[in-house]
Amino acid sequence: MQPAEETTSYLVPFALAATAAGALALVLVTVLLSRRTEHRRIAAALGALGGHHADPVRGARAAADEAVRLDSALAELRTIIDTAPAGIVALDRLDRIVTINSAATRLLDAADRSAEGRLLVELARSPELDALIAAARESGRRADAELTLYAGAGSHRAACSVVPLSRSVGTADLLLVLEDRTELRRLEGLRTEFVANVSHELRTPITSIRGYAETLCESVELDPQAARFAQTIARSANRLGAIIEDLLLLSSLEDPSSHHELSSTPVRIAGIMAEAVEQCGPAAKEKRVTIETAVDPALWVNGNAGLLAHAVANLLSNAVKYGPADGRVRVSANAEGANAVIHVTDSGPGIPEIHRSRLFERFYRVDRARSRDSGGTGLGLAIVKHVAMVHHGSVEVESRTDADHGSTFRIRIPLAAPDSAPNMPLAAARAPSVQETADSEHGSGTLPAKTPGRQSA
């Protein structure tokens, strides 16, 4: 029995070794098959990625070329955004900065520290900007405003546009576009100050010229030719004086530091319209123009009655002046949403579209020869625009030059709160004359009063 036991003892290790070798071989075959399957899957994916399902190598090369192209396009886009003159900031839902370009970094004084990942309020302090962002998020539409940003050690004036993204790109869901207007507003302030100073200096000599010319016309016996010359001097001095008064008024309206001197009291729209119609009555009677009025007596706004009446009178004067004789002018007012809207509609020849965008610029005239002959200063519509802006409103024009010609100017002013409008009888709706409101509403005269009966074309 001993030889059999020895044989068995030799066979056991061989059996174990054979079993282990079989198991190892099975594992190797399984690994090879799985790798081959993985290779085929990767090859198919590369082929599909490159658009060549049957040729993985060609597909992989195409995919690599596309990756290079996309990387180049991304680098180009980043360069364009970074060199754009306007500041561009992408924000996430918590108002953290996702992307910021160089212009925005300079505007927010963030060049000395990393801005990405920080809250916008850490770089720019502006309640107006916070409200603008909240309004854009709430409405889902673009919101625009010009406001002051307090960043670093100073402040900047900037035009801001907040644009909600139609779909989130990564973590960004809001785009902030900033245009630095600090220098522009500084230069405008210098221009306003210069015009005001020059106008003040010119007022005294022009008054003297006008006074002496009128004295010559009325008190001195002159030959006909000398009398005609004196009358021409008086008319030119009057027109130059009107231009100076309008320039002073515009300078005051453009100067934010003088706005606090404006009295802002509840004003009935019916009153300022009655005052404007009264001022333009003589000119309308001379041209046999009928002025129709329609106003809601319950309309109230907060503002300066004299300035508002002057703005409406300017529009009404233009409608009478440039409309046909024996025509009609309609002045109406109604509420539209949160605004009171004053409409002045004429039946004149209309204003070509090429001129409409510049109508409210100072000294801009559609028909220069005709406008000068009418005696206007060329500043009337600019005054209307700035009066509306001072009252947090706007002015717009709609005109037709076809067979159904005519123009409609609209002034939009926010309505007064219901509890701020006094319970006045309609008989008291007429506003005081512009001259009467000079002392009571214009304070020390920073905003000069206008003479009743004279409007600026």
VEXSERO-629253 format. One line per field, with one value per residue (C-alpha): residue number from 1; residue in three letters; chain; x, y, z. Coordinates in Angstrom, 1 decimal. Example, Ala and Ser with C-alpha at 12.3 -4.5 7.8 and 13.67 -1.06 7.14 Angstrom:
BEGIN
num <- [1,2]
residuo <- [ala,ser]
cadena <- [A,A]
u <- [12.3,13.7]
v <- [-4.5,-1.1]
w <- [7.8,7.1]
***
This chain:
BEGIN
num <- [1,2,3,4,5,6,7,8,9,10,11,12,13,14,15,16,17,18,19,20,21,22,23,24,25,26,27,28,29,30,31,32,33,34,35,36,37,38,39,40,41,42,43,44,45,46,47,48,49,50,51,52,53,54,55,56,57,58,59,60,61,62,63,64,65,66,67,68,69,70,71,72,73,74,75,76,77,78,79,80,81,82,83,84,85,86,87,88,89,90,91,92,93,94,95,96,97,98,99,100,101,102,103,104,105,106,107,108,109,110,111,112,113,114,115,116,117,118,119,120,121,122,123,124,125,126,127,128,129,130,131,132,133,134,135,136,137,138,139,140,141,142,143,144,145,146,147,148,149,150,151,152,153,154,155,156,157,158,159,160,161,162,163,164,165,166,167,168,169,170,171,172,173,174,175,176,177,178,179,180,181,182,183,184,185,186,187,188,189,190,191,192,193,194,195,196,197,198,199,200,201,202,203,204,205,206,207,208,209,210,211,212,213,214,215,216,217,218,219,220,221,222,223,224,225,226,227,228,229,230,231,232,233,234,235,236,237,238,239,240,241,242,243,244,245,246,247,248,249,250,251,252,253,254,255,256,257,258,259,260,261,262,263,264,265,266,267,268,269,270,271,272,273,274,275,276,277,278,279,280,281,282,283,284,285,286,287,288,289,290,291,292,293,294,295,296,297,298,299,300,301,302,303,304,305,306,307,308,309,310,311,312,313,314,315,316,317,318,319,320,321,322,323,324,325,326,327,328,329,330,331,332,333,334,335,336,337,338,339,340,341,342,343,344,345,346,347,348,349,350,351,352,353,354,355,356,357,358,359,360,361,362,363,364,365,366,367,368,369,370,371,372,373,374,375,376,377,378,379,380,381,382,383,384,385,386,387,388,389,390,391,392,393,394,395,396,397,398,399,400,401,402,403,404,405,406,407,408,409,410,411,412,413,414,415,416,417,418,419,420,421,422,423,424,425,426,427,428,429,430,431,432,433,434,435,436,437,438,439,440,441,442,443,444,445,446,447,448,449,450,451,452,453,454,455,456,457]
residuo <- [met,gln,pro,ala,glu,glu,thr,thr,ser,tyr,leu,val,pro,phe,ala,leu,ala,ala,thr,ala,ala,gly,ala,leu,ala,leu,val,leu,val,thr,val,leu,leu,ser,arg,arg,thr,glu,his,arg,arg,ile,ala,ala,ala,leu,gly,ala,leu,gly,gly,his,his,ala,asp,pro,val,arg,gly,ala,arg,ala,ala,ala,asp,glu,ala,val,arg,leu,asp,ser,ala,leu,ala,glu,leu,arg,thr,ile,ile,asp,thr,ala,pro,ala,gly,ile,val,ala,leu,asp,arg,leu,asp,arg,ile,val,thr,ile,asn,ser,ala,ala,thr,arg,leu,leu,asp,ala,ala,asp,arg,ser,ala,glu,gly,arg,leu,leu,val,glu,leu,ala,arg,ser,pro,glu,leu,asp,ala,leu,ile,ala,ala,ala,arg,glu,ser,gly,arg,arg,ala,asp,ala,glu,leu,thr,leu,tyr,ala,gly,ala,gly,ser,his,arg,ala,ala,cys,ser,val,val,pro,leu,ser,arg,ser,val,gly,thr,ala,asp,leu,leu,leu,val,leu,glu,asp,arg,thr,glu,leu,arg,arg,leu,glu,gly,leu,arg,thr,glu,phe,val,ala,asn,val,ser,his,glu,leu,arg,thr,pro,ile,thr,ser,ile,arg,gly,tyr,ala,glu,thr,leu,cys,glu,ser,val,glu,leu,asp,pro,gln,ala,ala,arg,phe,ala,gln,thr,ile,ala,arg,ser,ala,asn,arg,leu,gly,ala,ile,ile,glu,asp,leu,leu,leu,leu,ser,ser,leu,glu,asp,pro,ser,ser,his,his,glu,leu,ser,ser,thr,pro,val,arg,ile,ala,gly,ile,met,ala,glu,ala,val,glu,gln,cys,gly,pro,ala,ala,lys,glu,lys,arg,val,thr,ile,glu,thr,ala,val,asp,pro,ala,leu,trp,val,asn,gly,asn,ala,gly,leu,leu,ala,his,ala,val,ala,asn,leu,leu,ser,asn,ala,val,lys,tyr,gly,pro,ala,asp,gly,arg,val,arg,val,ser,ala,asn,ala,glu,gly,ala,asn,ala,val,ile,his,val,thr,asp,ser,gly,pro,gly,ile,pro,glu,ile,his,arg,ser,arg,leu,phe,glu,arg,phe,tyr,arg,val,asp,arg,ala,arg,ser,arg,asp,ser,gly,gly,thr,gly,leu,gly,leu,ala,ile,val,lys,his,val,ala,met,val,his,his,gly,ser,val,glu,val,glu,ser,arg,thr,asp,ala,asp,his,gly,ser,thr,phe,arg,ile,arg,ile,pro,leu,ala,ala,pro,asp,ser,ala,pro,asn,met,pro,leu,ala,ala,ala,arg,ala,pro,ser,val,gln,glu,thr,ala,asp,ser,glu,his,gly,ser,gly,thr,leu,pro,ala,lys,thr,pro,gly,arg,gln,ser,ala]
cadena <- [A,A,A,A,A,A,A,A,A,A,A,A,A,A,A,A,A,A,A,A,A,A,A,A,A,A,A,A,A,A,A,A,A,A,A,A,A,A,A,A,A,A,A,A,A,A,A,A,A,A,A,A,A,A,A,A,A,A,A,A,A,A,A,A,A,A,A,A,A,A,A,A,A,A,A,A,A,A,A,A,A,A,A,A,A,A,A,A,A,A,A,A,A,A,A,A,A,A,A,A,A,A,A,A,A,A,A,A,A,A,A,A,A,A,A,A,A,A,A,A,A,A,A,A,A,A,A,A,A,A,A,A,A,A,A,A,A,A,A,A,A,A,A,A,A,A,A,A,A,A,A,A,A,A,A,A,A,A,A,A,A,A,A,A,A,A,A,A,A,A,A,A,A,A,A,A,A,A,A,A,A,A,A,A,A,A,A,A,A,A,A,A,A,A,A,A,A,A,A,A,A,A,A,A,A,A,A,A,A,A,A,A,A,A,A,A,A,A,A,A,A,A,A,A,A,A,A,A,A,A,A,A,A,A,A,A,A,A,A,A,A,A,A,A,A,A,A,A,A,A,A,A,A,A,A,A,A,A,A,A,A,A,A,A,A,A,A,A,A,A,A,A,A,A,A,A,A,A,A,A,A,A,A,A,A,A,A,A,A,A,A,A,A,A,A,A,A,A,A,A,A,A,A,A,A,A,A,A,A,A,A,A,A,A,A,A,A,A,A,A,A,A,A,A,A,A,A,A,A,A,A,A,A,A,A,A,A,A,A,A,A,A,A,A,A,A,A,A,A,A,A,A,A,A,A,A,A,A,A,A,A,A,A,A,A,A,A,A,A,A,A,A,A,A,A,A,A,A,A,A,A,A,A,A,A,A,A,A,A,A,A,A,A,A,A,A,A,A,A,A,A,A,A,A,A,A,A,A,A,A,A,A,A,A,A,A,A,A,A,A,A,A,A,A,A,A,A,A,A,A,A,A,A,A,A,A,A,A,A,A,A,A,A,A,A,A,A,A,A,A,A,A,A,A,A,A,A]
u <- [0.0,2.9,3.7,0.0,0.1,3.3,1.7,-1.3,0.9,2.6,-0.7,-2.3,0.1,-0.2,-4.0,-4.0,-1.6,-3.7,-6.8,-5.1,-3.8,-7.3,-8.7,-6.0,-6.5,-10.3,-9.6,-7.2,-9.7,-12.4,-10.2,-9.1,-12.7,-13.9,-11.0,-11.8,-15.5,-14.4,-12.1,-14.9,-17.2,-14.6,-13.9,-17.6,-18.0,-15.1,-16.4,-19.8,-18.3,-16.4,-19.3,-17.7,-19.4,-17.6,-14.1,-13.1,-9.7,-11.1,-13.8,-11.2,-9.2,-12.3,-13.3,-9.8,-10.0,-13.4,-12.0,-9.2,-11.6,-13.9,-11.0,-9.8,-13.3,-13.6,-10.3,-11.4,-14.7,-12.9,-10.5,-13.4,-15.3,-12.2,-11.3,-14.9,-15.2,-18.3,-18.2,-19.6,-20.4,-22.2,-23.9,-25.4,-28.6,-27.0,-25.5,-22.0,-19.7,-19.1,-17.3,-16.1,-14.1,-11.4,-13.7,-16.0,-13.0,-11.7,-15.2,-15.7,-12.1,-11.4,-8.1,-6.1,-8.2,-9.9,-13.5,-14.8,-16.7,-17.4,-20.8,-21.4,-22.3,-18.7,-17.4,-20.2,-22.5,-25.7,-29.3,-30.4,-28.5,-29.8,-33.4,-32.7,-31.4,-34.4,-36.8,-35.1,-35.3,-38.9,-40.1,-37.8,-37.1,-34.2,-34.0,-32.1,-31.1,-28.3,-27.1,-24.2,-21.9,-19.9,-16.8,-13.4,-12.6,-14.8,-18.0,-18.8,-21.8,-22.8,-25.5,-26.6,-28.5,-29.5,-30.4,-31.8,-30.3,-32.9,-31.2,-28.6,-25.0,-23.2,-24.0,-24.6,-28.2,-27.9,-25.8,-24.9,-23.6,-22.1,-21.1,-19.0,-20.5,-18.6,-16.5,-19.4,-21.5,-18.6,-18.2,-21.9,-21.8,-19.0,-21.0,-24.1,-22.1,-20.4,-23.7,-25.3,-22.4,-22.3,-26.1,-26.0,-23.2,-25.1,-28.4,-27.5,-26.1,-29.0,-31.5,-29.7,-29.8,-33.5,-34.3,-32.5,-34.0,-37.5,-36.9,-35.8,-38.8,-41.3,-39.9,-37.7,-38.7,-36.8,-36.8,-38.5,-35.3,-33.8,-37.1,-37.1,-33.5,-34.4,-37.4,-35.1,-32.7,-35.5,-36.9,-33.4,-32.7,-36.0,-35.3,-31.7,-33.1,-35.6,-32.8,-30.8,-33.8,-34.4,-30.7,-30.8,-33.9,-32.3,-29.1,-31.1,-33.1,-29.9,-28.2,-29.1,-28.0,-30.8,-33.6,-34.0,-35.2,-38.1,-41.3,-43.0,-46.7,-49.9,-50.8,-54.1,-53.6,-56.7,-55.1,-51.9,-53.8,-56.1,-53.0,-51.4,-54.5,-54.8,-51.2,-51.7,-55.1,-54.0,-51.8,-54.6,-57.2,-54.9,-54.7,-58.3,-57.3,-59.8,-58.3,-60.3,-59.6,-60.6,-59.2,-60.0,-60.5,-59.3,-55.8,-53.1,-49.3,-46.6,-44.5,-44.0,-47.1,-45.2,-42.8,-45.5,-47.7,-44.8,-44.0,-47.6,-47.7,-44.6,-46.2,-49.5,-47.7,-45.9,-49.1,-50.8,-47.7,-46.9,-50.5,-52.7,-54.9,-58.5,-57.3,-57.9,-55.6,-56.7,-55.2,-56.3,-55.1,-55.9,-54.5,-52.5,-51.4,-49.4,-48.9,-50.9,-50.5,-51.0,-51.6,-51.2,-52.4,-52.3,-53.3,-50.0,-47.9,-46.3,-42.6,-40.5,-39.2,-35.6,-36.0,-38.0,-35.1,-33.5,-36.6,-35.8,-32.2,-31.5,-31.6,-32.6,-35.1,-37.0,-37.4,-34.8,-35.9,-39.6,-38.7,-36.6,-39.3,-41.7,-39.6,-38.9,-35.7,-35.2,-35.1,-38.8,-38.9,-35.6,-37.2,-40.3,-38.0,-36.1,-39.2,-40.6,-37.3,-37.2,-40.7,-39.5,-41.4,-40.8,-41.9,-42.5,-43.8,-46.0,-46.3,-47.7,-46.8,-49.3,-52.8,-53.9,-51.0,-50.5,-48.4,-49.1,-46.8,-47.2,-45.9,-46.0,-45.8,-46.2,-49.6,-49.7,-50.6,-54.3,-53.9,-51.6,-54.1,-56.1,-59.9,-60.1,-63.3,-63.0,-63.4,-59.9,-58.3,-56.8,-53.1,-51.5,-49.7,-46.1,-45.0,-47.0,-45.3,-41.8,-41.2,-43.4,-42.3,-38.8,-37.3,-34.4,-34.8,-32.4,-35.1,-36.0,-39.7,-41.0,-43.0,-46.7,-47.6,-44.2,-43.2,-40.0,-40.5]
v <- [0.0,2.3,2.8,3.9,6.4,7.9,8.2,10.0,12.4,13.4,13.8,16.3,19.2,18.6,18.7,21.9,23.5,22.4,23.8,27.1,27.3,26.7,29.4,31.9,31.1,31.7,35.0,36.1,35.1,37.1,40.2,40.0,39.7,42.6,44.7,43.8,44.8,48.0,48.8,48.2,50.4,53.2,52.9,53.0,56.1,57.8,57.0,58.3,61.4,62.2,61.3,58.1,55.1,52.6,54.2,54.7,56.1,58.7,59.5,60.0,62.3,64.3,64.5,65.8,68.4,69.5,69.8,72.0,74.2,74.6,75.4,78.1,79.5,79.7,81.5,83.9,84.6,85.2,87.6,89.5,89.8,90.8,93.6,94.9,98.6,97.9,96.2,92.6,90.7,87.3,86.6,83.4,83.1,84.4,87.5,85.9,86.9,84.1,86.0,89.6,91.3,94.0,97.0,95.9,95.3,98.8,100.3,98.4,99.2,95.4,95.2,94.5,91.5,88.5,89.3,85.9,84.0,87.1,88.8,91.8,93.9,93.4,95.4,97.8,99.5,100.8,100.3,101.4,98.5,96.0,97.1,97.0,93.4,92.4,93.9,92.1,88.8,89.3,90.3,88.1,91.0,93.4,96.3,99.5,102.5,105.1,105.1,105.8,102.9,103.4,101.2,101.4,104.9,106.7,106.6,106.2,107.1,104.2,103.1,99.6,96.9,93.8,90.9,87.6,84.7,82.7,79.5,79.0,78.7,76.8,78.7,82.0,83.1,86.9,89.3,92.8,95.3,98.5,101.6,104.1,107.6,109.4,111.5,112.3,113.5,115.6,117.3,117.9,119.5,121.8,122.7,123.5,125.6,127.4,128.1,129.4,131.7,133.1,133.6,135.5,137.7,138.4,139.2,142.7,144.1,142.6,144.2,147.5,147.2,146.3,149.1,151.8,150.4,150.5,154.1,155.2,153.6,155.1,158.4,159.9,161.3,159.4,159.5,156.4,154.5,155.1,154.1,150.8,150.2,150.8,148.4,145.7,146.2,145.9,142.7,141.1,142.0,140.6,137.3,137.1,137.8,135.0,132.6,133.6,133.0,129.6,128.7,129.7,127.5,124.6,124.9,124.9,121.9,120.0,120.8,118.1,120.3,122.8,120.2,120.3,123.9,122.8,122.8,119.4,119.8,118.1,119.8,119.2,118.5,120.4,123.5,123.5,122.7,125.7,127.9,126.7,127.3,130.8,131.6,130.4,132.0,135.2,133.3,130.8,133.6,135.4,132.2,131.3,128.0,126.2,124.6,121.6,120.3,117.1,116.3,114.0,116.5,113.8,113.7,114.9,114.8,115.9,118.7,122.3,123.9,126.7,124.4,121.9,124.7,126.1,122.7,122.2,125.7,125.1,122.1,123.9,127.0,124.9,123.1,126.5,128.0,125.2,124.1,125.5,128.5,127.8,124.4,122.5,121.6,119.0,119.0,116.0,114.2,110.8,108.1,105.3,102.8,104.7,107.8,110.9,111.4,114.8,114.7,117.7,116.8,119.1,118.8,120.2,118.8,116.2,115.6,113.3,110.3,111.3,114.3,112.6,111.2,114.7,116.8,117.3,118.5,122.1,124.4,121.5,122.6,120.6,123.7,126.2,129.1,128.7,128.2,131.4,133.4,132.3,133.9,130.8,130.2,126.5,125.4,124.8,121.0,120.6,122.4,120.1,117.1,118.3,119.4,115.9,114.3,116.5,115.2,111.6,111.4,111.4,112.9,111.2,112.1,110.3,111.9,111.2,112.8,111.0,112.1,111.8,114.0,115.6,115.1,114.1,114.9,113.1,114.0,111.2,112.1,109.7,110.1,111.5,109.1,109.2,110.4,113.3,115.1,117.7,117.7,120.9,122.2,122.2,126.0,126.1,123.9,126.8,127.0,130.3,132.1,131.2,134.6,134.3,131.0,132.4,133.4,130.8,127.8,128.6,129.6,132.0,132.0,129.2,128.0,131.3,132.0,132.4,135.4,134.5,134.5,133.7,130.1,128.7,127.0]
w <- [0.0,0.4,-3.4,-4.0,-1.2,-2.6,-6.0,-4.6,-2.7,-6.0,-7.9,-5.5,-6.2,-9.9,-9.7,-7.7,-10.1,-13.1,-11.4,-10.7,-14.3,-15.6,-13.4,-14.4,-18.1,-17.7,-16.0,-18.7,-21.4,-19.7,-19.3,-23.0,-24.1,-21.9,-23.1,-26.7,-26.1,-24.4,-27.3,-29.7,-27.7,-27.5,-31.2,-32.0,-29.7,-31.3,-34.8,-33.8,-32.2,-35.4,-37.7,-39.0,-37.4,-39.7,-39.3,-35.7,-36.5,-38.9,-36.4,-33.6,-35.8,-36.7,-33.0,-32.1,-34.9,-33.6,-30.1,-31.3,-33.2,-30.2,-28.0,-30.5,-30.8,-27.0,-26.7,-29.4,-27.6,-24.3,-26.1,-27.6,-24.3,-22.5,-24.9,-25.3,-24.3,-22.3,-19.0,-19.0,-15.9,-15.7,-12.4,-10.9,-9.0,-5.8,-7.6,-7.4,-10.3,-12.7,-15.4,-15.6,-18.3,-18.1,-18.7,-15.8,-13.6,-14.2,-13.7,-10.4,-9.2,-8.8,-10.5,-7.3,-6.3,-7.9,-8.6,-9.8,-7.2,-5.1,-4.5,-6.7,-3.7,-2.4,-5.4,-6.2,-3.7,-5.3,-4.1,-7.6,-9.2,-6.7,-7.5,-11.3,-11.0,-8.9,-11.4,-14.3,-12.5,-11.5,-15.0,-17.0,-19.3,-19.9,-17.5,-18.2,-16.1,-15.7,-12.1,-9.8,-8.7,-5.5,-6.0,-4.3,-3.1,-5.6,-7.7,-11.3,-13.4,-15.6,-18.0,-16.8,-18.7,-16.9,-19.3,-17.9,-19.9,-21.9,-20.6,-17.9,-19.2,-16.5,-13.3,-15.0,-15.4,-15.6,-17.7,-16.6,-19.2,-17.9,-20.0,-18.1,-18.5,-15.8,-18.1,-20.4,-17.5,-16.2,-19.5,-19.8,-16.4,-17.5,-20.6,-18.6,-16.2,-19.1,-20.9,-17.7,-16.9,-20.4,-20.5,-17.2,-18.5,-21.8,-20.0,-18.9,-22.2,-24.1,-21.8,-22.3,-26.1,-26.0,-23.7,-25.8,-29.0,-27.7,-26.3,-29.8,-31.4,-28.9,-27.7,-30.4,-33.7,-36.3,-40.1,-41.6,-42.3,-38.9,-37.3,-39.3,-38.1,-34.5,-34.8,-36.3,-33.4,-30.9,-32.5,-32.7,-29.1,-27.9,-29.8,-28.4,-24.9,-25.4,-26.4,-23.3,-21.0,-22.6,-22.2,-18.5,-18.0,-19.8,-17.8,-14.6,-15.7,-16.6,-13.3,-10.7,-7.8,-8.6,-8.6,-4.9,-5.3,-7.3,-5.3,-5.8,-4.9,-6.2,-9.5,-11.3,-15.0,-15.9,-14.4,-16.3,-19.5,-18.9,-18.4,-21.6,-23.6,-22.2,-23.1,-26.7,-27.1,-28.9,-31.5,-32.1,-32.6,-35.0,-37.2,-36.6,-35.1,-32.8,-29.7,-28.4,-24.9,-23.2,-19.8,-16.9,-13.9,-11.5,-12.9,-10.5,-10.6,-8.2,-9.7,-10.5,-12.0,-13.8,-15.5,-16.5,-17.9,-19.8,-21.4,-22.5,-23.8,-25.9,-27.6,-28.1,-29.5,-32.0,-33.0,-33.7,-35.3,-37.8,-38.4,-41.2,-40.7,-39.8,-38.5,-35.2,-32.4,-29.8,-26.3,-24.1,-21.0,-19.6,-17.3,-18.7,-16.1,-13.4,-15.7,-16.7,-20.4,-22.0,-25.8,-28.2,-31.7,-34.7,-38.4,-39.8,-42.6,-40.3,-39.5,-41.8,-40.0,-40.6,-38.2,-35.4,-33.5,-33.2,-32.6,-28.9,-29.4,-28.7,-31.8,-34.1,-36.7,-39.3,-41.6,-40.6,-42.7,-41.7,-38.0,-37.8,-39.6,-36.9,-34.2,-32.2,-30.2,-31.3,-27.7,-27.0,-27.5,-25.6,-22.7,-22.9,-22.8,-19.7,-17.9,-18.4,-17.2,-14.1,-13.3,-13.8,-17.1,-20.8,-24.0,-27.4,-30.8,-33.4,-36.8,-40.3,-43.6,-45.8,-46.7,-43.1,-41.9,-38.5,-35.4,-31.8,-28.9,-25.6,-22.2,-19.6,-16.0,-13.0,-11.3,-7.8,-5.0,-4.3,-0.8,-1.9,-4.2,-2.3,-2.5,-4.5,-6.3,-10.0,-10.0,-8.4,-11.1,-13.0,-12.3,-11.5,-14.3,-14.9,-13.8,-10.6,-9.7,-10.2,-6.6,-4.9,-6.8,-8.2,-4.9,-5.4,-9.2,-10.1,-12.5,-14.2,-14.9,-18.4,-19.6,-20.2,-23.8,-25.2,-26.0,-27.4,-30.8]
***
